[in-house]
Amino acid sequence: SAVISQKPSRDICQRGTSLTIQCQVDSQVTMMFWYRQQPGQSLTLIATANQGSEATYESGFVIDKFPISRPNLTFSTLTVSNMSPEDSSIYLCSVDPSGVTDTQYFGPGTRLTVL
Amino acid sequence: GENVEQHPSTLSVQEGDSAVIKCTYSDSASNYFPWYKQELGKGPQLIIDIRSNVGEKKDQRIAVTLNKTAKHFSLHITETQPEDSAVYFCAATLPAGNEKLTFGTGTRLTIIP
């Protein structure tokens, strides 16, 4: 497995602003992912964070709204841009330490409330 | 794409009894099926997983069964304890190399002392 930390753990933001969420892993990993979990709902994949190249976004998610950086094999950031109350969710990063088994481990999440 | 259905949405069982949560998937090519437990205020924790070349897997009080013909898999928790109370998610992924997990809608399990 892997030890994953996220910052901030929670935040309350005003609409129209942006928030950058950090994900740090204790070991180098090939695959890193960002998920959104809306209140009381399941998890939805936003994008795969690729090291050294642009992230791969899922249908319904765009780079302008959710820019992602992956500067190295242990760190990634997700920015939620121009926020609205509908962006209030838990944002989770996950990793597959092996890169080949599909086994993903999740961080503790960032709880975002947009007023 | 893959679609995963999960039932029931809520489940209450007496402490010491067994709990069963069921999921069905739509794409017969899916080959990896993990189960996650999410406690309040925490991220999902992987508790058990199974691959399509195996019919059953057990880890202490937790077991998962897979029926590829019927395209469904189930989580079994025996001798339930209060700390088993949480939301459980099943998921499935296709062998496409992109590791995209499709999650079920979740089951809120409550263990009654």
Interface residues (C-beta under 8 A of the other chain):
Chain A: S1 I4 M31 F33 Q41 S42 L43 T44 L45 T48 T56 E58 L92 D96 D102 T103 Q104 Y105 F106 G107 P108 G109 R111
Chain B: Y32 P34 Y36 G41 K42 G43 P44 Q45 L46 D49 F89 T93 N98 E99 K100 L101 F103 G104 T105 G106
